[in-house]
Amino acid sequence: MARVNIKKYFIELSKLRIKIDEYLAKNFMRAGYSHIDLITTPLGTRIVIYADRPALIIGRRGQTIKRLTEVFRKHFKLENPQITVTQVPDPDLNARVMAQRLAIAIERGYHFRRAAFVTVRRVLGAGAVGVEVIVSGKLTSERARYEKLRFGKVYKSGHHVEHLVDRAVVHLLRKPGMYGIQVTIVKPGEPDDIVRIRTPEEIAAEAGPAPEEGGEAA
């Protein structure tokens, strides 16, 4: 029995996940594609696709799913691919979904600054701690520049970035050239570097009631 190189196996699996993720992000931006879960089983490969509008990925009578199954089998060499499409939880706190919504709004003719403010309001309204939106490109003239909106706390470093911060970049091709849209969302939660000083009342409440005078200690 040949030994399996565990390190090589996980590297190849990660490369495959990135390729599938880029393919779906490019072809299903209007469906609000977020991310995938890739699970290999003895019976085949299970692909769970998370999207804001799952119906656009499923298609009428499942036609789009059938085409995706053939693409995964032929081009990505997946054995017996089984696709499940589900609703992304908290789409207003998902950076990729919000960046795609902003890109679609700009594509439809909305002014980039107005569309960015709408995005910021929706993210903060969903309970985010902070949000940053950057739109770059030839926004108002032939010279490229960028517009940045930032509200609340936006963490750039630290261990808490890994579990509190969601960041996504979407590119949009327009007549003046390529636009870059970056959305960074700080989700609700407490960072690791927060230090709280407990009050005497909190310490007393945690210690419980004091023993009565003259009583025996337990």
C-alpha atoms as one frame of an Amber mdcrd trajectory, in Angstrom:
protein
   0.000   0.000   0.000   1.507   3.319  -1.073   2.017   5.930   1.576   0.038
   9.129   1.146   1.988  12.369   1.432  -0.297  14.217   3.841   1.352  17.590
   3.264   1.087  17.304  -0.523  -2.521  16.107  -0.265  -3.675  19.178   1.689
  -1.705  21.544  -0.562  -3.374  20.094  -3.666  -6.780  20.223  -1.962  -6.268
  23.907  -1.089  -5.193  24.700  -4.661  -8.287  22.973  -6.002 -10.522  24.896
  -3.577  -8.984  28.204  -4.704  -9.507  27.364  -8.391 -13.155  26.457  -7.831
 -13.668  29.547  -5.660 -12.261  31.847  -8.378 -14.393  30.184 -11.047 -17.610
  30.568  -9.051 -16.791  34.147  -7.995 -16.263  35.123 -11.631 -19.385  33.470
 -13.019 -21.891  33.977 -10.191 -21.269  37.496  -8.926 -24.931  38.446  -9.473
 -25.984  35.473  -7.373 -24.022  36.869  -4.424 -21.571  33.966  -4.297 -19.721
  33.877  -0.966 -17.594  30.749  -0.489 -17.555  26.964  -0.693 -16.948  23.962
   1.518 -15.131  21.110  -0.242 -15.567  17.710   1.412 -14.037  14.522   0.013
 -15.765  11.232   0.901 -15.392   7.625  -0.263 -18.518   8.138  -2.406 -17.228
  11.257  -4.166 -16.723  14.978  -3.577 -19.342  17.132  -1.901 -19.350  20.849
  -2.789 -21.427  23.158  -0.577 -21.911  26.558  -2.254 -22.952  29.519  -0.110
 -24.683  32.379  -1.922 -26.982  35.320  -1.239 -29.376  34.232  -4.026 -29.156
  30.432  -4.296 -31.921  30.273  -6.936 -29.641  31.910  -9.520 -27.057  29.169
  -9.032 -29.589  26.343  -9.045 -31.252  27.606 -12.205 -34.617  26.701 -13.685
 -35.319  23.026 -12.976 -31.731  22.619 -11.821 -30.191  23.224 -15.246 -27.356
  25.380 -13.893 -26.503  22.775 -11.260 -26.278  20.102 -13.962 -23.880  22.260
 -15.997 -21.788  22.939 -12.900 -21.601  19.224 -12.185 -20.174  18.609 -15.661
 -17.686  21.460 -15.235 -16.477  20.058 -11.912 -16.164  16.572 -13.391 -14.414
  17.466 -16.653 -12.341  20.567 -15.887 -11.612  20.150 -12.177 -11.353  16.336
 -12.289 -13.669  15.741  -9.341 -15.026  12.248  -8.876 -18.809  12.070  -8.561
 -19.348  15.741  -7.562 -22.417  16.348  -5.399 -23.456  20.014  -5.246 -25.497
  21.644  -2.512 -26.449  25.333  -2.665 -27.454  27.099   0.533 -28.192  30.605
   1.764 -25.200  32.461   3.179 -25.756  33.407   6.838 -25.813  37.153   7.575
 -25.209  38.414   4.007 -24.926  42.023   5.259 -21.892  40.944   7.321 -20.255
  39.063   4.443 -17.531  41.143   2.790 -17.643  39.398  -0.588 -21.429  39.641
  -0.872 -21.387  43.343   0.012 -18.521  44.050  -2.404 -20.439  42.301  -5.189
 -23.592  44.299  -4.396 -21.565  47.505  -4.578 -20.030  46.450  -7.904 -23.457
  45.669  -9.370 -24.822  49.031  -8.175 -21.946  50.886  -9.871 -22.448  48.814
 -13.012 -26.111  49.843 -13.092 -25.153  53.519 -13.103 -25.317  54.538  -9.440
 -22.707  57.036  -8.338 -19.873  55.200  -6.631 -19.915  57.417  -3.519 -23.659
  57.069  -3.012 -23.496  53.304  -3.510 -20.588  53.070  -1.052 -22.544  54.987
   1.613 -25.503  52.632   1.158 -23.148  49.673   1.637 -21.700  51.187   4.812
 -25.145  51.854   6.277 -26.305  48.292   5.602 -23.196  46.769   7.190 -23.406
  48.955  10.301 -27.151  48.332  10.503 -26.439  44.595  10.658 -24.422  45.110
  13.850 -20.856  45.358  12.557 -18.226  46.916  14.825 -16.586  48.693  11.886
 -16.477  48.804   8.107 -14.104  50.142   5.456 -14.980  50.529   1.772 -12.379
  51.465  -0.859 -13.294  52.123  -4.498 -10.358  52.720  -6.844 -10.017  53.446
 -10.557 -10.846  56.267 -12.969 -13.747  57.459 -10.873 -14.253  61.043 -12.033
 -11.441  61.741 -14.526  -8.796  60.047 -16.657  -6.492  59.902 -13.667  -6.929
  56.906 -11.403  -7.557  57.547  -7.726  -9.372  55.970  -4.830 -12.169  56.869
  -2.441 -12.150  55.457   1.095 -14.986  55.338   3.624 -14.328  54.091   7.137
 -16.681  53.966  10.106 -16.271  52.352  13.516 -13.262  50.254  14.533 -11.352
  48.555  11.712  -8.597  46.254  12.940  -5.555  45.795  10.706  -3.353  43.526
  12.812  -3.485  41.179  15.767  -4.737  37.658  16.310  -8.374  38.826  16.513
  -8.200  39.801  12.828  -8.409  36.106  11.951 -11.844  35.596  13.527 -13.387
  39.095  13.559 -12.377  40.657  10.231 -13.795  39.647   6.842 -12.188  41.203
   3.759 -12.973  40.851   0.057 -11.820  42.418  -3.215 -13.958  42.522  -6.371
 -12.921  43.857  -9.782 -15.349  45.515 -12.171 -14.577  46.296 -15.819 -16.077
  49.598 -16.967 -15.601  51.784 -20.038 -13.011  54.045 -18.320 -11.090  50.958
 -17.167 -10.924  48.497 -14.303 -12.442  49.387 -10.937 -11.256  47.818  -7.717
 -13.693  47.450  -4.813 -12.456  46.411  -1.393 -14.749  45.839   1.574 -13.498
  45.130   5.094 -16.018  44.253   7.805 -15.316  43.847  11.521 -17.955  41.446
  12.780 -19.553  41.691  16.238 -17.302  40.293  18.934 -14.661  41.227  21.480
 -11.005  41.407  20.354  -8.273  39.555  22.240  -6.463  42.674  23.448  -9.379
  44.116  25.420  -8.610  44.449  29.141 -11.565  44.879  31.507 -11.140  46.027
  35.086 -13.748  44.434  37.274 -15.518  46.558  39.841 -15.665  45.514  43.519
 -19.372  44.803  43.062 -18.660  42.335  40.238 -15.985  40.578  42.296 -18.333
  40.307  45.275 -21.127  38.930  43.062 -18.809  36.236  41.674 -17.597  35.277
  45.166 -21.157  34.703  46.358 -22.805  35.679  49.670 -20.562  36.082  52.706
 -20.939  33.443  55.496 -23.085  34.465  58.460 -21.362  35.457  61.692 -20.929
  32.615  64.152 -21.608  30.005  61.464 -19.274  27.093  60.853 -17.025  27.324
  57.809 -17.679  24.676  55.220
